[in-house]
């Protein structure tokens, strides 16, 4: 996390992918929206600007070193958070793979997400005479005030947004470069429907991509193309159209794509895709077009009626007592309630502390239930993000802006130490070797240790680190960052054993 102000906003629970309600993960935060300022002690990640470009045009293809030429960037757009001033640079990159800026232009205004310029003229560029003969890649990069180096401006595969520069005897030749990636040879993809498909409802597919190229990445739009099963299949619609980046040598990267099984007509009205047999294929953008890649799969789109309400039975937790940061596992049987034979929505697990009547600690899971496959076996697993204490988990639906309670509270307890570990001051197999008041804590274990975790007496994890093997299973680590008080130290060994001991920091 870096210094600055950040916007925290509600997430749409039915949206696909990260942050949404799909089976691939995400979350659900209800009625939240705020600006928060953060000033962490250390920065864990650096800001990286990320711009896209549809075309890069050069005014000349042949010229001498120190002779000026111009570049024109077409549809330059910011793909990340707001760009707070900085530079655009003309970059040369040779065989050393080190970017060398040869010309920079100031950007003095902020550029918001998805904003940019339709046409940007970059003038009076020269190739310095000290650049040696050879072959280089010429492209444009961006550098925001928070960045220490330029970030390459990306483009859709097949677009002309970079050049190969050849220098020989002070003569320069520019040739457009659109990538060496072979769409059919290098990209491999499999596709499967995540659940049953019903006309007019949300359809979801899981795509698994691999890029076998050892040097070239793929960046572009990916989605699912639905086609008729005619002798010459025709495109019915494209679902998803999600940004996809596949670095070289990517193996089995999963992408969840979803969309409503309907189409927009020429008159801008929406009609449901008729029930029937169709083909489905993964598709990617290459230049200005979408191409189906990989094998076609047979799918069936059925007629169905949405069911609004559900009934939950036999809700239980796998363990009535869990440790700090240990996942809470919930199972239940779900039935449809009322008219309709398909339920495609989320279920919400709310965590209440003992005696608490309201909470904002909520966790969601996307579920898809068909009337001919009942009861639906719910299985949820998540970190409840609570301290030691007694709690209850309650399941809800969210209907028309209201929470509808589905279960009574199922109790569970969170322990300050991992379950099965007794909170004692001494234990066979673990010895605190130094005085508790020292800023260096030394321990000795009966077997090879792996990690040490320190919890506050309230059960919050305050420190964790991998242990470096010492002589005779002796280990040491610093605890100077801890405030005065009583702590619980948990040591895990390479044999899977866990030891716990209390100590006091003076």
N, C-alpha and C positions, 0 to 999 in steps of 0.2 A: 504494500500500500504506500502511496506517495502523498506528500503534503498537498492540501488543496481543499476545495469545496466539492461535494458530490451530491447528486440528487438520488434519493431513494424513492422509488415509485412502486405502485401496485403492479402486479403481473397478471395478465389475462390467463386464467387457469386452463382454458381450452386450447391455447396456442401451442404449436409443436416445438419440440427441441428444448434446448437449455432454457430454463426459467419458465417453461410452460407445463401443462398438465399431461404430457405424453408419457408413455411407458418408458421412455429413455431417461426420464428424470425431470428435474426442475423443481419448482416450489410454488407456494401460494401464500401471499401476504395480503390480508384483508384490511381495507380501509387505512392504508399507509401511504404517506406522501410527504416528504420533508427534504430540506437541505441540511446537510451536516458538514461541519468542518473537521478535518483530521490533521493531526500533527504527530505522526508516529515517531518513536525514538530512532528507528532506522527504516530505510526504504527497501522493500523486498523485491519490487519490480520497477522497471524504468518505463516511462512513457514512450510509445512508438507510434509515429504518425503513419497513416495508411491511406494512400490516395489511389484512385483508379483512373484510367485513361483509355479512351476509345481509339485514338489515332495520334501519331506524331509525324509531322511532315517537315522535311528539310528543303530549304530554298535551293540548295545545290547538291549534286551528287559527286562532283569532282572539283577539287580546289587545292591550293597549296597551303602548307603550314603558315600560320600567321595571317592568312587571308580569311576575312570574316564571312560568316554565313548565318542564316537564321533558322530557328525551329518554331513550329506552330503546334501547340498542344490542343487537341480537340476533346471537349467534354472531360475536363479534369474535375474530379469529385472527391470530397472527403468521406472516407468510409468508416472513420472512428469518431471518438468524442471531439469536441470543439478544438480546432487548431488555433492556439493563441499566439499568433504572429511567428515569424521565422523566416526561412529562406527556401527558394527552389534552386537547385543546383544542376548544372550540366555535368554529368559524371562519365569519366572514362575508367574502364576496368579491363586490365590485361590478364595475362596468364597467372599473375600472383593473386588474383581474386581480391585485390585491394582497391576500393573505390578512390579515384583521384578527381576531385572537383576542379573543373577548368573555368567555370563561370558561375556566379551566383547572382540571384535576384531577390530583393527583400520582399517579404509579404508583411505588410504593416497593419492588416485588418484581420480580425478573427474570422475563421471559416467554420460554420456549424456543420454538424453531421448531415450528410447527403446534399450539402451545398458545394458550390465550386464555381467554375467559369466554363462557358461554352467554348470560348476561343481565347487562348493565351499566347501572345507573341513574345518569343524569347530571341532578342536581337543581338547582333554584334558579337557572335561567338567565334573564337579562333582556337586552333589547335597549336599550342605553344611549340616553338622550334626545339625545345629541349626534350620533347616526347620522342622516344626512339622509334625506329622502324619496327613494325610488327602489326599484329591484329588485336583489335580492342573491341569491346562492347561499349556503345554510347547510349546513354539513357538519361532520364531526368529523375531526380530524387528530391525529397522534402526533408527539412530539418526544423522542428519546432524549437522554441526557446528552452524546453526541458530536455532536448536531445543533444547528445554529444557527437553523433554521426548521422549521415544521411540515410533515409529509408527509401528504398527503390519504389517508384510508382509502378503499380502492377496494372495488368490489363487482362482482358478476356483472351483465352487462348485463340490463336488465329488472327488476332488484331495486330496491326502494324504500329507498334509503339516503341521499338528499339531499333538501333542500327548496328551493323558490323562496320567498324572503321579499319581500313587497311592503310598503313603508312609505309611508303617506300620512296627513298630519295627525295624527301620533302613533299611528295605528292600524296594527296589524301583521296580515298574513294569511300563513299558511303553506300551501303547496300542494306535495304530494309531487312529486318529479322523478325520473323513471326513464330519462332520456336522450332525445336527439333523433335518435339514430342510426337509420337505416332499414335493417333487416336485409337486405332483398332488394335495395334500391337502392344502398346504400353499400358493402356487402361483396361483393367479387368473389373467387372462388377457383377454382383448377384443381387436378386431382388425377391422379396417375399412380402405378402400382405400380413400386417400385424394382427388382423382380425377379420371377421366377416364384412362384406361390403354391401351397403344398402343405398338405393337410389335416394338422392337428396340429403344424405347424411354424410358425416365426415369419414373419409377413407384414409387409412394410414398404411404406409409401406416402410419397410426397413431395407436400406441399400447398404451393401458392403463393397467398398472401393479398394483397389490396390493399384499402385503406380509402379511398374517394374523398371521404369527408366532410372538409370543410375546417376543422371546429371540434370534432368529437366523436371520441373514441377508443373502441375496443372492448377490453374486458377480460373474459375468461371462459375456459371450458373448450372446447377444440377436439379433435376426433378424427376417426376414419373410421367411418362407419356402413355395415355390410353388410346388404343386403336381398335377399329372394327376387325372382325374375323373374316372379312371378305377375302377373295382371292388376291386382290390388291388392297391391303389394309389402308384405311384412311384414319387420320388423326382425329380423335374425338375431343380431347382436351389434354392439358398439361397441368399436373398438380405440383404444388410446392414451389418450384423455381427458387431454390435456396443457394446462397453463396457457398462454394466449395473450394478448399485449398488442399491439394495433395502434393506435399513435398516429394522429391525423388526418393525412391525406395520405400514408399509408404506401403504397409501391409495391413489389409483388412480394417480400414477405417470405416466406422459405421455412421450412417446418416439417416435420420428419421424424417420422412417427408409425408405431409398430410394436406388434405384439401377437401372441400365439399364436392360431392359427386353430382355436380350440376354444371351447366354451361351457360354462357352469356350469349344471347342471340345478337344478330345485326341491329336489332331495334333496342339493344341494351336491357332487354328483359332476361330474367333468369329462369331456366327450365331444368328440371331434373333429368339426368341421364337415364334413358329407358332401361328397365331391367333386361338382362340378357347376358350372353357370353361375349367377352372382350379379351384382347391381348393387353398386357402391361409390360413396359420396358423402362429401364433407367435411361435418362437422356441428359446430355450436357451441351453447353453452348460452345460453339467453335466459330469465332468471328461473329457474324450477325445472325446465325441460325442455330437451332436446336437439333441435335442428332441423337437418335436412339442408338444405344450401345449395349452390348451383351445380349443374352438370350431373351426372347419373348416368353412370358409365362401366361398361361390361361387363367383368367379370373372370371368369377360370376358375380354380377351385381343383381341383388335380389330386392324385391319389394318388402317393405317393413314399416311398422308404425312405431314411432318413438314412445317410450314409456317414461313418464316424468318422475314417478316415485318408486322407491325401493324399500324392502324390509330386511333388517339385519337380525340374524339369529346366531346364537352360540359364539358371541364375541369373547375372545380370551387373549391373554398375553402368554407368550411362550415361557417366560420366567417372571415370577412375581417379585424378584429382587435382582437388580442389575447394578453394575459398577458405573462410575463416572465415565462418560464417553463410550459406554457400551450401547449398542443399538437396542431399541425396543422393538420387539417383533409381535405383531398383532395378526390373528387369524379370525375369520368369521364366515358364516354362510349368508349369501345374499339372494333374495327372491325379488321378483318384479311385483309391483303393487298397482293394481288397476289396469286400465286399457293400455295396449301397446305390447310389442314383443321384442323391443331392442332398447337397451339403455347404454348410452355413450356419454359419460360425464365423469366428474371427479367425486371422490369421497374424502372427507376431511377428518383427521384425527386431532382433537384438541386436548392439550395437556393442562390439567388443573392441579395446583398445589392443594394440599389438605386444608380444607376450610375456605378455599377460594371459590367464588361464584362467577368470575369472569376471567378471560385469558386472551392473550394475543399469540400464544404459543401454539401455532397450528401447522399441520403437515398434511399434504394432499397426495393422492394417488389417482391416476387415470384408470378407469375400469370400463370394460366393454362386455355387456351381458346380452346373450341371446336367449329368447324364451324357450328354445328347445334344448338348452344346456343348463338346467337348474338343479340344485343350487349352485351359484357361482362361488368358488372358493377364493375368498379374499386373503391376501397375504401382504402385509405392509411391514417394512423394516426401516427405521430411521433413528438418528440420534436425537433424543428429546431435548438436548441442550439445557439441562437443569443441574442444580447443585444437589448435594445429598439431602434426602428428605422423603416424605410420603406423598404420592400423587395418584391421580386417576386419569384414565384416558377415555374420552367420549367421542363416538363417531357421529358425524353430521353430514347432511346434504345441504347444498346451497341452491335454493329455488326462488326465482323471482326476487332476488335481493335479500332473502331471508335465510337464516340458518334453521334447518329442521333437524331436531335431535333424533337420532336413530337408536341409540343405546343408553343404558344407564352407565355410570362410571365404573370402569374396570380398574381396581386398585393395583398399584405396583410401588415398589420402593427402590430408591437409588442409594447405594452405599458409597461411602467416601473412599473405599478401596475396592479393587476388583472383587467380584463375588467369590466366596470360598476362602478369602484371606482374612484371618483373624487379626484384629487391631491389638497387637501386643507390643511390649517394649523390647522384647528380646526373642529371638527365634533361632532354632538350630539351622545352621547352614549360612547364616548372615551375621556378621559382626561389624559394628561401627567402631572403627579403629582410632579415630581422632576425638579430641574434645569437641562437644557440640558448639562451643562459642567460636571455634575457628572458622575462617572464611574458606578453608579447604576441608572438605569432608572426605575421609578415607574409609574404605570398606574392604572386607575380605569375605569371599564367598567360597562355599565348598565345591562349586563347579563353575565352569567358564560362564561369565556374565555377558549379557547382551545389551540391555538398556536399563536406565534408571529413570524413574518418574517420581516427582515430588508433588504432593497434594497439600493444600491448606487443610486445617482441621475442619473447615466447612465442606471439604470435598472438591474444591476447585483445583485443577491441574495448574501448577505455577512454573514447572520446569520439567524438561525431558531431554535426554541426550543419549547418544550411542556411547558405550563404554569402550575405551581403548585397552586391550589386554595388557596387564602388568605382570610382574614376576610373582609366581605363586598365587594367582588369582587375587592379587591386591589391586585396587582401583582408587583413583582420586579424581575429584571434580570440584569446581568452585561453587560456593553458595553465597558469595558476597552480595548477589543481587536480591537475596531474600530479606524481607523485613523481620524484625524480632517476632518470635512466636513459636508455636508448636506445629510441627509438620509431620506428615506421613510419607515415608520413603518406600517405594515399591521397586524391587529389583527383579528383572526377568533374566533367566539363564538360557543358554543355547539348547539346553535339554528340555525346555518348556516349563521348568519350575518357576514359581513366583514366590518371593519373600517380601514381607512387610515389616517395617519397624518405625516407631515414633522417635523423633528427636526434637530438641529445643534449640532455636537460634536466639542467642542473647544479643 
